[in-house]
Amino acid sequence: MMLEPSIDSLQEKIKSKYTLVTLSARRARELKQGSAPMIDKPTSHQQVGVALEEIQSGKLHYIEADEIQERTETT
């Protein structure tokens, strides 16, 4: 059984597997608590799958701590 989207395609969006797992788990928790999916008609029936689809589609991403600090220093 192949998972979609594939890990390889997801790592094009987010390089670190640790970050990928953490981000998808946090988003899955939000979905479980009633948050609406950010994509139309997700194919997965599980929250983690929906979170991975959101990452693949570019709707779900993260900002690194270094970028946040740079943004606050320039304002």
C-alpha positions as CSV (number, residue, x, y, z in Angstrom):
1,M,0.0,0.0,0.0
2,M,1.5,3.3,-1.1
3,L,0.8,6.5,0.9
4,E,-0.2,9.6,-1.0
5,P,1.4,12.0,-1.1
6,S,4.8,10.3,-1.1
7,I,7.5,11.2,1.4
8,D,9.7,12.2,-1.5
9,S,7.2,14.7,-2.8
10,L,6.6,16.1,0.7
11,Q,10.3,16.6,1.3
12,E,10.4,18.8,-1.7
13,K,8.2,21.2,0.3
14,I,9.7,20.5,3.8
15,K,13.3,19.1,3.9
16,S,13.4,17.8,7.4
17,K,11.4,14.6,8.2
18,Y,11.2,15.6,11.8
19,T,9.6,18.9,10.9
20,L,7.3,17.2,8.5
21,V,6.1,14.7,11.1
22,T,5.7,17.4,13.8
23,L,3.8,19.8,11.5
24,S,1.5,17.1,10.2
25,A,0.8,15.8,13.7
26,R,0.0,19.3,15.0
27,R,-2.3,20.0,12.1
28,A,-4.0,16.6,12.5
29,R,-4.8,17.5,16.1
30,E,-6.4,20.7,14.9
31,L,-8.5,18.8,12.4
32,K,-9.5,16.3,15.0
33,Q,-10.7,19.2,17.2
34,G,-13.0,20.5,14.5
35,S,-10.8,22.7,12.2
36,A,-12.0,22.7,8.6
37,P,-9.6,21.3,6.0
38,M,-7.7,23.9,4.0
39,I,-8.1,21.9,0.7
40,D,-11.2,21.1,-1.2
41,K,-12.2,17.4,-1.2
42,P,-9.3,15.7,0.6
43,T,-8.8,12.1,-0.5
44,S,-7.7,10.9,2.9
45,H,-10.2,9.9,5.5
46,Q,-7.7,10.3,8.3
47,Q,-6.6,13.7,9.8
48,V,-2.8,13.0,9.3
49,G,-3.5,12.2,5.6
50,V,-5.4,15.4,5.2
51,A,-2.6,17.4,6.9
52,L,-0.1,15.8,4.5
53,E,-2.3,16.7,1.5
54,E,-2.4,20.3,2.8
55,I,1.4,20.3,2.9
56,Q,1.6,18.9,-0.6
57,S,-0.8,21.5,-1.9
58,G,1.2,24.3,-0.4
59,K,-1.7,25.4,2.0
60,L,0.2,24.3,5.1
61,H,3.8,25.4,5.7
62,Y,5.9,26.7,8.5
63,I,8.2,29.6,9.2
64,E,11.6,28.9,10.7
65,A,12.6,30.6,14.0
66,D,15.4,32.4,12.2
67,E,13.0,34.0,9.8
68,I,10.7,35.1,12.6
69,Q,13.6,36.8,14.4
70,E,14.7,38.5,11.2
71,R,11.2,39.8,10.6
72,T,10.9,41.2,14.1
73,E,14.4,42.9,13.9
74,T,13.6,44.7,10.7
75,T,10.3,46.2,11.9
